[in-house]
Each structure stands twice: as structure tokens, then as C-alpha cells.
């Protein structure tokens, strides 16, 4: 470990800095939320005929689906690990198919129209895809969170309660989903945004249940587990705002943004969801879930696209 990295680690592990870190993180979060709110309002977030308004509506439905999926945890304390892995696999399949059919292919088509060359269109999507994966790689290292299989990660994790580490971990999944919805609607084309929003909302239902049940297993009351699981869905409207804001106004940003969202989603599928769904001995069941999710997303893209 180099000197700078060791100094940073020593700072975050020093209890004397815990209060400063919490206060500073809270202030930064409020400032970011206020900034995103202003961006959403300035770009027509209150109008359903504007890309920002459509993106907020679509991502809001997805966030609501997370909350609805969590509701059974009011009555269910546990689900079998087999069914949990099937549901995780289903979500992975939806995300993988969404990246292919609703992000990469429309991105290449849009890039070809804008740049006048199919190789150039594919190249700009590829650049965005790599940047999206790198963004999630950096976020994975910079944001404190907890994985069931790999433990706790990120600077300052020892100063946060376990529930917040779990919330941040799920938010890292949901943010690129919201960004994908935002980018999908940023061109004003519902044929791209609608299938994405519908499919992500469908896969958010079992995800909400898995999160809420996991919270119940660490002694949270039923209503607390449901409320916290619902809270994780709010990362999707925030991601949608970022997706629209980054890809509006300059045409080449649209195909690059579609690639960026695809890269982020592929990273989550490969780095997080598939390993998690395969670590408990239910690989075949999880793979069947992946195939089911892929088929559902493919059919939705065909029906709504």
C-alpha cells in the first residue's frame, strides 16, 4: 500500500474523525439532492411531455415497484435461499437483456444516424460502455457498502451502521437502472424508454422483497424493513435525472449515454448479482431465473419498443 492510500485509510479508521465524516457526508448528500432537484425542475421534470418528466415518471414507477415488492415482508420473515437465488437470477436476466436490446442496439442505431457510419456508431457506444463499467468500479471502491459474500467495503464503513451499508449496496444496483431509464427517455423516444422502465419495474418487485427479508433477518421490525427497502428505490429517480441531464443537448452524448448505462448494468450483473445468486449452491435454479428474466425483457422490448 502506498503512503497516500495508507494515510487515507488511517484517517477513515480514526474514531476522532467519525463525527466529522458523518456531518460532512450528510451535508454533501443534501447538497447533491438539492442540485439534482434543481436540474430536474429546470429541464421540465414537472411536464410529462418533456424527456425529464417522462424519465421521472418511469423511474418513479420502478421505485414504487420496489416498495410494493417489499410489502410481503410485513408478514414473511424468511424466504428459501433457492427462491432468493431464482429472484436474483431473474433480475440479472432482465438487466442483461435490457443492456443488449434496449441500450446497446438502439445506441448503435442512433450513433449510426448521428455519425453517418455504423462502425463509428458502434465505437461511440463501446466507449460509453467501458466508461459505465469504470464508473461502477470506482463507485464500488468509493462508496461504503456491504456484500453478503464479500463483506464490507469502502472508506469509513466502520463508522456506519450495517443497515446503511446494505442500503448503499442496493443503491449501487438501482442507480444505473435509473440512469438507464433516464437515458432511454432523454431522446424523447418512448420506444426506448418504455420497455426499460417496464422491465426494471418488474424486476424491482422481487428485489424489494429480497432486501426487506434480508433486513428482517438482522432483527429489524417488519415496518422498518419495508420502509428501508422502499428507500433504496429512490436511487432510481436520482439516476434518471443524471441520465437525462448528461445526454440532453449534444447529439453524440445520446448513444454514448446508452452505452454508459449498459456498461454500468453489465458490471452490476457480472460483479454483483450472478456471484451472489451462485454462492449458496443453487446455480442451476439461478441460471433458470436468468433465462426467465432475459425472455421477459426480450418480449417486453418487442411488445413496447
Secondary structure as UniProt FT lines:
FT   HELIX           3..13
FT   HELIX           15..17
FT   HELIX           18..42
FT   TURN            43..46
FT   TURN            48..49
FT   HELIX           51..70
FT   HELIX           71..74
FT   HELIX           81..97
FT   HELIX           98..104
FT   HELIX           105..115
FT   HELIX           118..142
FT   STRAND          145..147
FT   TURN            148..150
FT   STRAND          151..153
FT   TURN            155..156
FT   HELIX           157..159
FT   HELIX           162..186
FT   HELIX           190..217
FT   TURN            218..219
FT   HELIX           222..232
FT   HELIX           234..247
FT   HELIX           251..268
FT   HELIX           269..273
FT   HELIX           274..278
FT   TURN            279..280
FT   HELIX           283..304
//
